[in-house]
């Protein structure tokens, strides 16, 4: 299938790599099919005009903002990421933090196509403090502490547990409609499988999936690493 060869590779390696390449090509086809099926979804339910508390990273100002105000003038699509940081949590979720660490760096590009914001149940002051500690520069920060958005859109359990989900909304003549959420979070997995509900947007896992050890046995991102100086070299 491919004409490429690499220095010193064996025939056994090349045969196995060709078989893997065929599987990768089929995965690409399936990814395209699924993306087309997602884009073809019929209109979802009308969304309430929730009021959030907004805090900018570079300002101490806090102000209320409605859902409809989160759309910018140029785009009719909005993604909200439900960040696992509850009102009584000691610290923000390391996994969600890793995800937004990456997304924040891409928002200059993402913002050319859609609007994006991070929503947490924690008070906006705590979310903003966390964002500043992480060095985020572009993420729009929202607190849903005074509304039911998280529970309505299945990002909060009845006991107050937080769930990480990405939600997409669209703006049209008839109002704001829910388009898509990463419901695969709630789909049953086979033993050893990851939920992979937002993994396609997450560089950490996509990079590690290309390596011999994959995601590593039991590895999870942390808020701080003891060898942080080495990681920065």
N, C-alpha and C positions, 0 to 999 in steps of 0.2 A: 504493500500500500504506500509506503514512504520510501523515498530514494536516499534518505540521509543515513549515514553511518558515522560512528564515533570511534576515536582512536582506541585500539586494543580490545574492542568488544568481541565476544565469542558468537558463534552461530546460535548457541542456546539462548544467549541474551537477546540477540536480534529477533529470533522467533517469538520469544515471550513478549518482547516490546511491540512487535507487529500485532500480536493478539490483543495486547492492551490498547494499542492505538485504535483498533477496530471498535473496542468497547467505548473508548473515549469519544469517537466520532458518533456512535449511536447515542451516547449520553448528550452530546451537543444537539443532535436532532430532537431528542426528547425534551431537552431544556427549551428549545425553540417552540416545540409544540405546546408545552405547558404555558410558556409566556404568552403565546397567541390565545390560548384558552382563557387565561387570566384577563387579557385585554378585552375579550369578548363577553365578559360578565354583563348581565343585564343590570339596570340601575338598582343600587342597594337602597336601604331604608333612609328616610330623611333624618338628619341628625339635629338634635337640639342645639341651640346657640349657647353652649356652655360658657361660663365666665371663669377664666383662670386668673391667677396672679402671675404677672410677668416680671422678671428681674433680668436686667442686662448685665453681662459680665463686666463691662467697663464702667458701670455706674451703680450707685447704691439705691437708685430709684426703684420703687415697686409700684406697679399700677395694674388695675384690672384690664383684661383684654378678652373680648368675645371670640368665639370660634371663628366667626366670619371675618374677623379682623386679622386672622393669622394667614389668610391668603394675600399674596401681594398682587399688585395691579396687573402684572404680566402673566401670571400663571393661575390656572383653575384647579391645580392639584396640590394637595397638602398631605405630607406624611407626619404623623405624630408617633414618637417612640415612647412607649410606657417604660420608664426607667424604674428599676426596683430600688426604691428608697422610701420606705414607709415613714409615717410620722413619729413612730417610736423606735425606729432602727438606730443602732449605734453608729453605723457607717453605711455608705452607699454600697451597692452590689459591685463586687470586683468584675464580674462578667459583663454587666451592663457598662461599667466604666471602660473596660477594654474596647467594647463595641463603639462607644461614643468617642473615645480617644481617636479612633480611625476615622469615623464619620466627620468629626469636627475638622479634620485636615482636608476633607474632600468637599466641604460645604461651599467653598468658592465655586466649585464646578457644579455640584448638585443644584445649587441655587439658580443656575441658569435655566433649569427645567422645571423645578417644583419648589414649593415652600416646605420648610422642615422645622420641627421643634421637638424638644425633649420635655416630657411631662412626668412629674413625680408627685407622689402624695405628700412628701415631706414639705415643710414650710419653705418658701422660696429662698429665704435667707440661707438655709442649710444647703440647698441645692446649689445656689450661687457660690457659696464658700467652697464647696467641693469642686465646682467647675474651675474656679480660680486656682485651687491647689493643683489641679491636673494640667493647667496651662491651656484650657480650651479658649478659643478666640472668637469663634463664629456661631456657636450653637445658641439658638433661642431657647431660653429656659422658662418653663411654666410649672406652677404648682396647681394641682387639682385638689388641694386640701379642703376647699370649700364647695366642691361640686361632686357629682356622682359619675363622672366620666369613666374612671377606672373600673368601677363595678359594672357599669352599663356595657362597657366594651371588653369585659372578661379579663381585665388586667389586675383585678383584685378579688380575692376569694371572700366568702362570707365571714371568715375569721380574721380578715384584714391582711392576709398574706398577699404579697405583691407578685405579679407575673410579668415577664418581659414579652411584649408584643409590639409589632409595628402595625400601624393603622393608616390606611390611605383614604382620603376624602376628596370629593370633587365638588366644584361649585358650578351650578347651572342656573337656568332661568327659574326653575322651580325651587331653588334653595340649595342647601348643602346636603349631599348624600354620602353615605358610607360606601366605599368602593371595595375595599379589601382589608383583611387583617390576617396575620400569620397564624392561622388556626392549626397549623401542623404541630404547634406547641402541645395541643391537646390530643393529637392522634397517637394511638398506641404504637410503640416501637418494639422491634425485635430485640432479643438480648444482645447487648454490646453496641446497639445503634445509638446515635445522637439524635435529638429531636430535629435538628437542622432547620428550624423554622425561620431563623434570620441569618443562617450561616452563609448564604450566597452573597450577603452584603458585608461579611466580616473577614477582613484580610488575615487575621491571626490564624483562623482554622484553614482557610484556603491555602495559605503558604505551607502550613505544617502537613496538610494532606498530600503534598507533593514529595514528602521526605520519607525515608525508610521507616522511621519510628512513628510516623503519622502524628496524631495529636498527643501522643505520650500517655503512658499508663497513669491515669489519675491526675494528670496535669490540669490545673485551673489557673486562670490569671489571678494575680494578686494586686492589691492596691500599692504595696511596696515590696521590693525585693532586697534581700540583704546584700546582694552583689550588684546593686543598681549602678555603681560607678563602672563596673566592667561592661554592663549592658549598654552604656552610653558611648563606649569607645568605638 
